């Protein structure tokens, strides 16, 4: 019976090569998370408008993109369009759209979690809706949403591994290359799994720091 072995020497020697894909992994994750947040806030604001048509579009957008697998959307953008996008553009559009749907729901729930008295007090002062949202509601909603946004950031980081399917040279693609050359996929996939884990630990650390910052600002 064949028992797969882990080649620690190969793993250590392959780290510099895998790290050359790190800018793609981190770059795509950060860019799409920022764009997803921007789109998510816009969708949340549109969802609060009185127009049934606009609300219906927002609900359809969120429902569709939450229900479609990321790999399907990625292949649709890269292979299915009448003109081909380059791989990096297709990946960024895919992850930005999918993350925006989840982030919009996070912000919607977070805004609903803000004490209604905050709205009443702001309107009693004669503040316009835009200023109320920007100065009072959104900062508090963001504090509530930090744990959920941290999960989205981690999912995005891990989800970028799908980009290897359309030739993006991220750390997962680099691991596949070494695995194919050495016929030792076990060692390489364990190594890349540890790298993703360490990156997620970094996101978790940043999430904790943000939670501590907002706790001191709004609770202390």
Buried (B, 14 or more C-beta within 10 A) or exposed (E): EEEEEEBEEBBEEBEEEBEEBBEBBBBBBEBBBEBBBEBBBBBBBBBBEEEEEBBEBBEEBBEEBEEBEBEEBBBEBBEEEEEEBEBBEBBBBBBBBBBBBBBBBBBBBBBEEBEEEEBEEBEEEEBEEEEBBEEBBBBBBBBBBBEBBBBBBBBBBBBBBBBBBBEBBBBBBBBBBBBEEEEBBEBBBBBBEEBBEEBBEEBBEEBEEBBEEBEEEEEE
